[in-house]
Amino acid sequence: MAKRLVKTDLCFLGILLLVLITGCIFFYAHNHKDGAVAVVTVAGEYYGTYPLEKDCRIEIKTNEIVTNILEIHDGKADMTDANCPDYLCVHQRAISKANETIVCLPNQVVVEIKGADTAEFDSMT
């Protein structure tokens, strides 16, 4: 025997949905802080840190061959060129918020935005 939804059930579901949407908006607004620097790693090894406030063009090299070109302009980091076969990293949008990344898997290049208050190392217990 199926029970039909009554007005109180619909009100409860509406309030629950409103609380979830409000929570998502709050979480998104407080966890997307502007970044300060772009940290580049190649094959898991540190390559360099570049401030987002200074416009520049970085040629990322592996074995003396330029594999990727990262441009920083208007406070955003953007992968503009790569010698990989799929160009997925080039088609990603420019990033500027803390913890956003651009990844080029074939060349093993990762660009991650770090905030001004981001610690370099996490504590372990």
FENNORTA-V449441 format. One line per field, one symbol per residue. psi: psi as a letter, one per 30 degrees, with the letter a starting at -180 (. if undefined). A space follows every 10 residues. Layout:
# FENNORTA-V449441
psi=???
This chain:
# FENNORTA-V449441
psi=jkklkleeee eeeeeeeeee eeeeeeeeef gilklelkkk kkhfkkelkk kffkklkkjk kkhgkjelkk kjkhgkkkjf llglffgeee fllkkflkgl lkkjeefhkk kkkklegkke klkk.
